[in-house]
């Protein structure tokens, strides 16, 4: 478990990481191996958003924002690391609520 904590950016949140780890579920292998098929027309009708973490940015995700915007996603930014729900839980919850409330019924 110490290795897991050391790989994260916030060692001072050790209790949070340990609590999250203890509640993490195990996913069936099929979740990783079987493709999901969607009705493209229905999928395009669903409003989509992309929440980008910006501090620090990850080079491996640089292509995600242009792809999301070209696909019609609204882009939102949170100035924190990749594990934003741990580092900024209230800000992320407020943002997700706002996104949900702005979606058409």
N, C-alpha and C positions, 0 to 999 in steps of 0.2 A: 504494500500500500504506500510506503514511503516513496517508491519510484513514481507512482501515479501523481502524488502531490508535488514532487519535484519537477515533473514535466509540465505542470500548470504554471501560469504566470503569477498566481497569488498564493504564495505559501502561508500568508497570514490568515487565510480563510480555510485553514486545515479542517476545522470542525464542519464547515459547510461541505467541503469536498468529501469528507468521510460520510456525512449524512446522505449526500446524493449517491455516493457509491453503494451505500447499504440499501438504497431503494431502487437502484437500477434494475431493470428487468432483463431477462434473457430473451432474445428474439429467436424464433425458429429459423433454421437455415434457409427455408423457402423464402423468407423476407429478403434475403440477399441474392438468391439465385433465380427466382421466378419473376419474369417481367410483369408489370402491371399494365393493363390495357384500358385506355380511357376513350370515351366517345369525344372526338376532337371538337365537335360543334358545342357540346355541353361544356367541355373544359374551357373553351374560349369565352364562354358567357360568364364564367366565374371571375370576379375582380381579384387581381393578384397584386401582392406587394413584395418587395425585396427590402430587407432590413440589413444595411451594410454596417459592419463594425469598422471603425476608422483609426483606432489607436491601440495597438499598432496595426497598420494595414498588412495584409498577407499577399505577397506577390502571386501566390497560387490562385487567388480569387479575383485578380485584376480583370479577367475576361467576363466575370459574372455580371457586373453592373451593365455594361453595354448589351449583353445578351438579354438581361432582364428588361431593360428599357425598350429594346427592339421587339420584345415579346409582349409589350403593353403593361408591364408591371410599374406600379408607383414605387419610387425608390425613397427610402427613409435612411437616415444616418444616426448612429449612436457612437459617440466618442469613447470607445472602450475596446477591449480585446474580443477575441472570437467567442469566449464563453460569457456573452453579455448578460445572460439570465442569471448568472452567479455574481458577476461584478456590478451590474446595475439593474437589479430585479425590479425595483419600483418604476424606474424610467422605461424599461422594456414593457412592463405590464401596462403602463399608461399609454404607450405608443400602440401596443396591440389593441387595447380597448378603443382608441381613437380610430385605428384602421377598421376595426369591426363595425363601429358605429357609422363610419362614412360609407360603408358598402350599401348598395341599394337593397331593399327588401325583396 
